[in-house]
Amino acid sequence: MKITEKAAYLKGLIEGMNLDLTTPTGKLFGEISDLLGEMADEIKKLADNAKDLREYVEELDEDLADVEDDLYEIDDEDEDDLDDEDDEDDDEANFYEATCPSCGEVVCFDDSLDPENIVCPACGEKFSCVCDGECENCDEECDNLDDDEKDDE
């Protein structure tokens, strides 16, 4: 039995007892019966609202999942293309480090910058980091020497 049916059953039992509703006991049972009926109706309304809200939230969740799929969807082909581009960039880019002679800051740069005109981001001084083969770190295996300079040594 549902709660509204139980409340109606109890009201019927109280009415079937043929209580005098003018006596204090009769009034009490009458008011309890009315209260149970009202409470059962309110509980039913709340349960119906909760069911509607649950269904609405489920619809929103499904819609949000669709939006997420549309926004974040990357085909396998697209991922492969992105991976290939990253690999190509890694193969082509060479990064170098040089120490600024003015402030001692280590400056990192890639092939896109002219090594003869490096600007220190810390102090703003321009300097060249082309090795002339006479720096303290140079030896026969110096990567900074051009191939012609290595042959001369």
HELIX and SHEET records of a PDB file:
HELIX    1   1 ILE A    3  GLY A   16  1                                  14    
HELIX    2   2 PRO A   24  TYR A   72  1                                  49    
HELIX    3   3 ASP A   76  GLU A   92  1                                  17    
HELIX    4   4 ASP A  147  ASP A  152  1                                   6    
SHEET    1   A 2 PHE A  95  THR A  99  0                                        
SHEET    2   A 2 VAL A 106  ASP A 110 -1                                        
SHEET    1   B 2 ILE A 118  VAL A 119  0                                        
SHEET    2   B 2 LYS A 126  PHE A 127 -1                                        
END                                                                             
